[in-house]
């Protein structure tokens, strides 16, 4: 967290030249709520807690006790908005913090520190969107609380505490939308935000939703490409971009037919305990014949000879695979959900059909194979 050399000079009694050098190294300190960049030997406790302190109030005293710090080094602490997670440069670090709350201490010769810090009575930052406690929108985006970083003026960030104020808003539950809502086993379903959204973001990148995070009628989905986008904040315009859920999953072949419930759970990457999940109804039709859910690859030369992995359902006992009505040059049933077939010669876009015991898979975009000109 950056503060001006003149401010540091006036408060810890060093020259402006020295303070300028110290501040140049300090700008490399990164503030990230709930994380620590200190070595394993450095331990800092804030009112008895190491990562999350709940129920705090303005003007409350916080006792900071550390061990394993560098000996006799100036240590600084101040409160920052959760928007500090998005800081990328000095001015943004400055804008997200209440610089009037900056306090200093010095570690002992044995590397310990005992420092009393007082939360500001009213949080004041240059950025009008940088507030403590966070707003409802910020909390719904996964910015669960304010940050109390403990750092040296040489640039090392020893600890970060996440603060939750008494009476601050609580996260609203997310919602989920599915398309289509009537399917058969093996079919792909897209997932997006429901009416209220409220999936939590991760400022460092997208959060992947694994197949095991999506349950259909009590059974894990077969595959998933879904993810929750990271939240983003523009310090110039003061606009917070909230998160989005996007992607798809494959209905497991063993999903029970009838009216089922899909539950999607986002991995919780915050310091808070609890589950981030939402459910939506899905109707799974009964299916006796084979179903083609995907082709890999889905194109090949017109001369044929392309080895294609067909993924779907109910393939056990399949005896024939056709490409636009032409029989595959060869086929191997790998499992109830996978067939390897070699394409015959052909032209244009054709449908791949799997036949088993008088039942044939139906045509869909997922079963289309394109012959290159």
Protein Blocks (a to p, Z undefined) as FASTA:
>chain_A
ZZdfklmmmmnopafklmmmmmmmmmmpccdehiafbdfklccdeehiakbcghiaehia
cddddehiaehiacddddddfklmmpcbfklmmmmpcfklgccddddfkopacddddddf
bdcdfblklccdddfklmmnopabccdddddfeopafbdcddddehiacddddddddddf
bdcehiacdddddfklopacdfkbccdddfklpcgehiacfbdcbdcddddddfklopac
ddddeddddddfklcgdjdddddddddfbfbecdddddddddddddfbdcdfbdcdfbdc
fkgoiacddddehkgopabdceehiacfbdcdfblkbccddddddehjddddddeehiac
dddfklpccddZZ
